[in-house]
Amino acid sequence: MYAHRFALETAMAGYGFGFERVMNCAIGEVMSITKPIAPLLAELEDLLGPVGFTTDPHDLAPWLTDWRERITGSALALVSPATVEQVSAVVKLAAAYAVAIVPQGGNTSMVAGAVPHGRALLLSLRRMRAIRRLSPEDNVTICEAGVILSDLHDAAAAIDRRFPLSLGAKGSATIGGLISTNAGGTQVLRFGNMRAQLLGIEAVLPDGQIFSGLAGLRKDNRGYDLAQLLAGAEGTLGVVTAAALRLVPAFAARSVAWVGLDSPEHALSLLRMLEQQLGDAVEGFELVPDSALQLVLKHIPGQRAPLASQPAWNVLIETTAPAGAPDPNERLEAALATAFEQGLVSDATLAANEAQATALWTLRENISEAERQQGGSVKHDISVPISQIATFMAETGPALAGHFGGASVISFGHLGDGNLHYNVLPPEGVVAKQWLDSHWDVVNRFVHDRVSACGGSLSAEHGIGEMKLAEFARTADPARLAALRAIKAALDPTGMMNPGKLVPLALN
Amino acid sequence: MYAHRFALETAMAGYGFGFERVMNCAIGEVMSITKPIAPLLAELEDLLGPVGFTTDPHDLAPWLTDWRERITGSALALVSPATVEQVSAVVKLAAAYAVAIVPQGGNTSMVAGAVPHGRALLLSLRRMRAIRRLSPEDNVTICEAGVILSDLHDAAAAIDRRFPLSLGAKGSATIGGLISTNAGGTQVLRFGNMRAQLLGIEAVLPDGQIFSGLAGLRKDNRGYDLAQLLAGAEGTLGVVTAAALRLVPAFAARSVAWVGLDSPEHALSLLRMLEQQLGDAVEGFELVPDSALQLVLKHIPGQRAPLASQPAWNVLIETTAPAGAPDPNERLEAALATAFEQGLVSDATLAANEAQATALWTLRENISEAERQQGGSVKHDISVPISQIATFMAETGPALAGHFGGASVISFGHLGDGNLHYNVLPPEGVVAKQWLDSHWDVVNRFVHDRVSACGGSLSAEHGIGEMKLAEFARTADPARLAALRAIKAALDPTGMMNPGKLVPLALN
């Protein structure tokens, strides 16, 4: 597997550093890496019982390999506490035995953010799956970390509300993981990412203290916002055990359109025109090149081209309307007619019913699978300033082709967020797997350098985890790294929380 | 002035602690509080020139007293750098001389968040007032810290966009201060507070390093979010010098209504019903009790009661509509008609034109001034879970009256945010100023205890500053305080950044 060796080395380097620091710890007893773990395991089994504790390799196996199946780790035990107090007790025990904690939700990280290594406990939050509260008056829910996203969607719908964040892994991804990775998805354009849904958290800090901030207040200016600090921290500062999340009103109707156009520039002009005309009704705006559509039509059974013409670029648009508003189809159709007159749009179709709407979304959602069947690609999850997307695309594709002997690019994603899934396919005629194995790192560096040059991010929504740690360290500016390390050292001085992830450690 | 002595003592305690830590600093030369400052002042004058440096008491005086005129401080000099490089140089010089830095924008803090004391430089950001970038393609602006809020409003309007945060002090408050206090205002219901507008920052950290994060990315999951950490940090972790902020489309039309109803419960039901019917069109929803309206009619010249009836409670509602949407007046009127049928609303009037809309908002905006003319009040800026507002009001008012011999309450504010400006007026017949002086602290504690009991916050949008530091320390939970102190110590180990504000220091 391409990135396997690098990631493991990085993780080990981070891990070793963590324990060096444990051993040099000035406060409390000096802990040794050689402290035997049998008594720890016995204490954990006493604490959690057979349901919450196992060292059986068969039980651990499914959770030791990351979602993309690139990295397989190991752990002393899988611990599954049922309460925040049990999580606190586990963290305190781990600290006393100088053992690392790797928190895990649905294990759907795209960057191997939850793979344990060596002297570590794999701390599953999956038993903490209560929706503690669901309030239509407050438009707030209190969810435990192990609640699965699609379960929260269903619970909110039952009280005529919705939780406005969704993504492909919604059937497995958990609230704790979504917070710890500051997840994105297809509704960020209107509602923001996971950070923006967060009204408070309950968490166990690395010293075992329970931080309880679940009142669900909309406004609270009492010092640094710990919920915002733990959002996107990938479990490196503590274990999120529950969260207060905002809910929004359910919508009454939606309109879904597939639009053909000439260029990403026209797509951006169309987006801004629609926002001016329709305001926040615009919820989804996904850019799809013809090359991606053709791959889906080739590899995914039962799909049809939505337009009779074959435009170079497509956009999938979703708008919604509340109960008191006019039919969203009429408003979107009127806006698209104006866009057609202005020469922004060359062709368009509106879904006439929910089945057609779903069919259009299915095209978008199957791009990654179609690519996989084509032979795979070097993947990137980048963001650049929105106004630079067109230039970035126009310049980087040919540069890659020139530099890597005809490699091609399929780039699609959330245009309104500046977030592209930017995938580089092997040149024609090579053995795909072989080429990908040998070119993964150099292609990554080539793309990330161009992203950095225009002020972009090498991780828009997937996070850093193990997979992107070296590239993050290579490209980040020193002030950012110094601040990250200072915060990590302040809240987790022994480096026990998810070592080897997110925070590139100092070289000396 | 009521809170003068306490606050000064607190500030001094914090200040002393900071320097004790400077003197014990393990890294770098040991700095002494007795190091003479004349060479520092000479270096600063060289660096900044006469426009950027002054020790003239007349120049300093306007900026040494807080907005509410409760606390007057002192400073070694007023320094006004014009560039981020100059800010960095000032911070490095201050660190070398063991002198504190107190950043200041428009000096409109409600909690004395920017008053310097003793061996400190008052660092004004007011010369850094460039709008570096204003992009309709990106819907992003890059503003320097000293840009005044109303100037940003005007600049955004000129490109058919708006910056969706506004408050009473918009003619003085600066972007840097609004970020550092995570300001709220009247549009939080729809757009969130200052934190939600923030796409990135440029800041000088306490070691003088410049952190540059102004690409304005919508999605960026590279580690802990420093912009979110500095938002609301009140200058205690560094100096914000510029920010990338989101812009939203301008609206085409607005509708403003004044509605009479029986109770806060009905007001909340009305809000949820409007959200269901009108979605995000609901931008403002301000609760005003009849007692507040009567004070405004009594003290502010030229005001008229908006309704013929005199309901116990009122709500000021604002909705907006983009260009492609139907007339917002019609939609709001239809929704209010339904509310009337449901018995939620007893009376209502819609502004027929902009002049009438402004007149309705003038009533709301003059409540504080009317109260001041009535003799003043003990003020609180609290938030409680929205569903508990009605109970909180129903119980706390009578309890206060009973405990404090007939004191009365005027409570108004942002119902949809759970944020109340909760003001306690002296009993009839007492000398107002005398009563306020002697009761301020005990009334604060009484109200804050009840806020804490229902999980609320003693600072919804004003922050902590000096004024609320003791109450924050008294009511905060230990895990929250420990985490705040750890972060403060990590990023500002010598305690030089705005000492005595926001972070209650440990007692030992």
Boltz contact constraints between the chains, C-beta under 6 A:
constraints:
  - contact:
      token1: [A, 135]
      token2: [B, 387]
      max_distance: 6.0
  - contact:
      token1: [A, 137]
      token2: [B, 387]
      max_distance: 6.0
  - contact:
      token1: [A, 138]
      token2: [B, 385]
      max_distance: 6.0
  - contact:
      token1: [A, 138]
      token2: [B, 386]
      max_distance: 6.0
  - contact:
      token1: [A, 138]
      token2: [B, 387]
      max_distance: 6.0
  - contact:
      token1: [A, 182]
      token2: [B, 221]
      max_distance: 6.0
  - contact:
      token1: [A, 184]
      token2: [B, 219]
      max_distance: 6.0
  - contact:
      token1: [A, 209]
      token2: [B, 479]
      max_distance: 6.0
  - contact:
      token1: [A, 211]
      token2: [B, 479]
      max_distance: 6.0
  - contact:
      token1: [A, 215]
      token2: [B, 385]
      max_distance: 6.0
  - contact:
      token1: [A, 215]
      token2: [B, 455]
      max_distance: 6.0
  - contact:
      token1: [A, 216]
      token2: [B, 385]
      max_distance: 6.0
  - contact:
      token1: [A, 217]
      token2: [B, 383]
      max_distance: 6.0
  - contact:
      token1: [A, 217]
      token2: [B, 418]
      max_distance: 6.0
  - contact:
      token1: [A, 217]
      token2: [B, 457]
      max_distance: 6.0
  - contact:
      token1: [A, 218]
      token2: [B, 417]
      max_distance: 6.0
  - contact:
      token1: [A, 218]
      token2: [B, 418]
      max_distance: 6.0
  - contact:
      token1: [A, 219]
      token2: [B, 184]
      max_distance: 6.0
  - contact:
      token1: [A, 219]
      token2: [B, 383]
      max_distance: 6.0
  - contact:
      token1: [A, 219]
      token2: [B, 417]
      max_distance: 6.0
  - contact:
      token1: [A, 219]
      token2: [B, 419]
      max_distance: 6.0
  - contact:
      token1: [A, 219]
      token2: [B, 460]
      max_distance: 6.0
  - contact:
      token1: [A, 219]
      token2: [B, 461]
      max_distance: 6.0
  - contact:
      token1: [A, 220]
      token2: [B, 457]
      max_distance: 6.0
  - contact:
      token1: [A, 221]
      token2: [B, 182]
      max_distance: 6.0
  - contact:
      token1: [A, 221]
      token2: [B, 232]
      max_distance: 6.0
  - contact:
      token1: [A, 221]
      token2: [B, 459]
      max_distance: 6.0
  - contact:
      token1: [A, 221]
      token2: [B, 461]
      max_distance: 6.0
  - contact:
      token1: [A, 221]
      token2: [B, 463]
      max_distance: 6.0
  - contact:
      token1: [A, 222]
      token2: [B, 457]
      max_distance: 6.0
  - contact:
      token1: [A, 222]
      token2: [B, 459]
      max_distance: 6.0
  - contact:
      token1: [A, 223]
      token2: [B, 484]
      max_distance: 6.0
  - contact:
      token1: [A, 223]
      token2: [B, 502]
      max_distance: 6.0
  - contact:
      token1: [A, 224]
      token2: [B, 233]
      max_distance: 6.0
  - contact:
      token1: [A, 224]
      token2: [B, 484]
      max_distance: 6.0
  - contact:
      token1: [A, 224]
      token2: [B, 487]
      max_distance: 6.0
  - contact:
      token1: [A, 226]
      token2: [B, 483]
      max_distance: 6.0
  - contact:
      token1: [A, 228]
      token2: [B, 228]
      max_distance: 6.0
  - contact:
      token1: [A, 232]
      token2: [B, 221]
      max_distance: 6.0
  - contact:
      token1: [A, 233]
      token2: [B, 224]
      max_distance: 6.0
  - contact:
      token1: [A, 249]
      token2: [B, 275]
      max_distance: 6.0
  - contact:
      token1: [A, 249]
      token2: [B, 276]
      max_distance: 6.0
  - contact:
      token1: [A, 275]
      token2: [B, 249]
      max_distance: 6.0
  - contact:
      token1: [A, 276]
      token2: [B, 249]
      max_distance: 6.0
  - contact:
      token1: [A, 276]
      token2: [B, 323]
      max_distance: 6.0
  - contact:
      token1: [A, 277]
      token2: [B, 322]
      max_distance: 6.0
  - contact:
      token1: [A, 277]
      token2: [B, 323]
      max_distance: 6.0
  - contact:
      token1: [A, 277]
      token2: [B, 324]
      max_distance: 6.0
  - contact:
      token1: [A, 278]
      token2: [B, 324]
      max_distance: 6.0
  - contact:
      token1: [A, 279]
      token2: [B, 322]
      max_distance: 6.0
  - contact:
      token1: [A, 280]
      token2: [B, 280]
      max_distance: 6.0
  - contact:
      token1: [A, 322]
      token2: [B, 277]
      max_distance: 6.0
  - contact:
      token1: [A, 322]
      token2: [B, 279]
      max_distance: 6.0
  - contact:
      token1: [A, 323]
      token2: [B, 276]
      max_distance: 6.0
  - contact:
      token1: [A, 323]
      token2: [B, 277]
      max_distance: 6.0
  - contact:
      token1: [A, 324]
      token2: [B, 277]
      max_distance: 6.0
  - contact:
      token1: [A, 324]
      token2: [B, 278]
      max_distance: 6.0
  - contact:
      token1: [A, 324]
      token2: [B, 331]
      max_distance: 6.0
  - contact:
      token1: [A, 324]
      token2: [B, 335]
      max_distance: 6.0
  - contact:
      token1: [A, 331]
      token2: [B, 324]
      max_distance: 6.0
  - contact:
      token1: [A, 335]
      token2: [B, 324]
      max_distance: 6.0
  - contact:
      token1: [A, 383]
      token2: [B, 217]
      max_distance: 6.0
  - contact:
      token1: [A, 383]
      token2: [B, 219]
      max_distance: 6.0
  - contact:
      token1: [A, 385]
      token2: [B, 138]
      max_distance: 6.0
  - contact:
      token1: [A, 385]
      token2: [B, 215]
      max_distance: 6.0
  - contact:
      token1: [A, 385]
      token2: [B, 216]
      max_distance: 6.0
  - contact:
      token1: [A, 386]
      token2: [B, 138]
      max_distance: 6.0
  - contact:
      token1: [A, 387]
      token2: [B, 135]
      max_distance: 6.0
  - contact:
      token1: [A, 387]
      token2: [B, 137]
      max_distance: 6.0
  - contact:
      token1: [A, 387]
      token2: [B, 138]
      max_distance: 6.0
  - contact:
      token1: [A, 417]
      token2: [B, 218]
      max_distance: 6.0
  - contact:
      token1: [A, 417]
      token2: [B, 219]
      max_distance: 6.0
  - contact:
      token1: [A, 418]
      token2: [B, 217]
      max_distance: 6.0
  - contact:
      token1: [A, 418]
      token2: [B, 218]
      max_distance: 6.0
  - contact:
      token1: [A, 419]
      token2: [B, 219]
      max_distance: 6.0
  - contact:
      token1: [A, 455]
      token2: [B, 215]
      max_distance: 6.0
  - contact:
      token1: [A, 457]
      token2: [B, 217]
      max_distance: 6.0
  - contact:
      token1: [A, 457]
      token2: [B, 220]
      max_distance: 6.0
  - contact:
      token1: [A, 457]
      token2: [B, 222]
      max_distance: 6.0
  - contact:
      token1: [A, 459]
      token2: [B, 221]
      max_distance: 6.0
  - contact:
      token1: [A, 459]
      token2: [B, 222]
      max_distance: 6.0
  - contact:
      token1: [A, 460]
      token2: [B, 219]
      max_distance: 6.0
  - contact:
      token1: [A, 461]
      token2: [B, 219]
      max_distance: 6.0
  - contact:
      token1: [A, 461]
      token2: [B, 221]
      max_distance: 6.0
  - contact:
      token1: [A, 463]
      token2: [B, 221]
      max_distance: 6.0
  - contact:
      token1: [A, 479]
      token2: [B, 209]
      max_distance: 6.0
  - contact:
      token1: [A, 479]
      token2: [B, 211]
      max_distance: 6.0
  - contact:
      token1: [A, 483]
      token2: [B, 226]
      max_distance: 6.0
  - contact:
      token1: [A, 484]
      token2: [B, 223]
      max_distance: 6.0
  - contact:
      token1: [A, 484]
      token2: [B, 224]
      max_distance: 6.0
  - contact:
      token1: [A, 486]
      token2: [B, 490]
      max_distance: 6.0
  - contact:
      token1: [A, 486]
      token2: [B, 491]
      max_distance: 6.0
  - contact:
      token1: [A, 487]
      token2: [B, 224]
      max_distance: 6.0
  - contact:
      token1: [A, 487]
      token2: [B, 490]
      max_distance: 6.0
  - contact:
      token1: [A, 490]
      token2: [B, 486]
      max_distance: 6.0
  - contact:
      token1: [A, 490]
      token2: [B, 487]
      max_distance: 6.0
  - contact:
      token1: [A, 490]
      token2: [B, 490]
      max_distance: 6.0
  - contact:
      token1: [A, 491]
      token2: [B, 486]
      max_distance: 6.0
  - contact:
      token1: [A, 502]
      token2: [B, 223]
      max_distance: 6.0
